[in-house]
Amino acid sequence: MQPNGNQGGIQLLLAAEQDAQQIVNAARTGKMARLKQAKEEAERDVAQHRAQMEAGFQKKVAESSGDSGANVKRLDKETELKIHHLKSESARISDNIVDMLLRHVTTVKN
């Protein structure tokens, strides 16, 4: 009866090994499914964050481009004021400059 008992034990061990292999395979499959799900969620989160950042960037670009129009107008006005100031100053002192240049050109030094 020993041979039958040994074969029964071997059969039990083989059945237990198959059960263990099925458990391991199920665990691997579950782990792979969870990893895939986590990866998909992470990709969605990244895409959502990227969209939010892009929207914020586009908003800032829109705000700054609107401000740049105001900046251009302000700079144009400042430039016009400076040009007007320089013209008025040059008109005010041009006679004095011409007289000074004529004195220096016509003065003879030995």
C-alpha positions in Angstrom: 0.0 0.0 0.0 2.9 2.2 0.3 3.2 2.7 -3.5 -0.4 3.9 -3.6 0.2 6.2 -0.7 3.2 7.7 -2.4 1.3 8.2 -5.7 -1.5 9.8 -3.8 1.0 12.1 -2.1 2.6 13.0 -5.4 -0.8 13.6 -6.9 -1.6 15.9 -4.0 1.7 17.7 -4.4 1.0 18.2 -8.2 -2.5 19.5 -7.5 -1.1 21.9 -4.9 1.6 23.1 -7.3 -1.0 23.7 -10.0 -3.2 25.6 -7.5 -0.2 27.6 -6.4 0.7 28.4 -10.0 -2.9 29.5 -10.7 -2.8 31.8 -7.6 0.6 33.3 -8.8 -0.7 33.8 -12.3 -3.9 35.4 -11.0 -1.8 37.7 -8.8 0.5 38.6 -11.7 -2.6 39.3 -13.9 -4.1 41.5 -11.1 -0.8 43.3 -10.6 -0.5 44.0 -14.4 -4.1 45.3 -14.5 -3.5 47.6 -11.5 -0.2 48.9 -13.1 -2.0 49.5 -16.4 -4.8 51.3 -14.6 -2.4 53.4 -12.6 -0.5 54.3 -15.8 -3.7 55.4 -17.5 -4.7 57.5 -14.5 -1.3 59.1 -14.4 -1.5 59.9 -18.1 -4.9 61.5 -17.6 -3.6 63.5 -14.7 -0.6 64.7 -16.7 -2.8 65.6 -19.7 -5.2 67.5 -17.4 -2.3 69.3 -15.7 -0.8 70.1 -19.1 -4.1 71.5 -20.3 -4.4 73.7 -17.2 -0.9 75.0 -17.5 -1.4 75.7 -21.2 -4.7 77.5 -20.5 -2.9 79.6 -17.9 0.0 80.4 -20.3 -2.4 81.3 -23.1 -4.3 83.6 -20.6 -1.0 85.3 -19.6 0.0 85.7 -23.3 -3.4 87.2 -24.1 -3.1 89.6 -21.1 0.4 90.6 -22.0 -0.4 91.1 -25.6 -3.3 93.4 -24.6 -0.9 95.3 -22.4 1.7 95.5 -25.1 -0.8 97.6 -27.2 -1.1 99.9 -24.2 2.7 99.9 -23.8 3.2 100.8 -27.5 0.8 103.7 -27.2 2.5 104.9 -24.0 6.0 104.6 -25.6 4.8 106.4 -28.7 3.4 109.3 -26.5 6.6 109.5 -24.5 8.7 109.5 -27.7 6.6 112.3 -29.2 7.0 114.3 -26.0 10.8 113.9 -26.0 11.0 114.8 -29.7 9.0 117.9 -29.1 11.2 118.8 -26.1 14.4 118.3 -28.1 13.0 120.4 -31.0 12.0 123.2 -28.7 15.4 123.2 -26.9 17.3 123.1 -30.2 15.2 126.1 -31.5 15.9 128.0 -28.3 19.6 127.6 -28.3 20.4 127.3 -32.1 21.1 131.1 -32.5 23.6 130.9 -29.6 25.3 127.9 -31.1 25.6 129.5 -34.5 27.1 132.6 -33.0 29.6 130.6 -31.0 30.6 128.6 -34.1 31.1 131.7 -36.2 33.2 133.3 -33.5 35.5 130.3 -33.3 35.8 129.9 -37.1 36.5 133.5 -37.8 38.9 134.0 -34.9 42.5 133.9 -36.0 45.1 132.7 -33.6 48.9 133.2 -34.1 
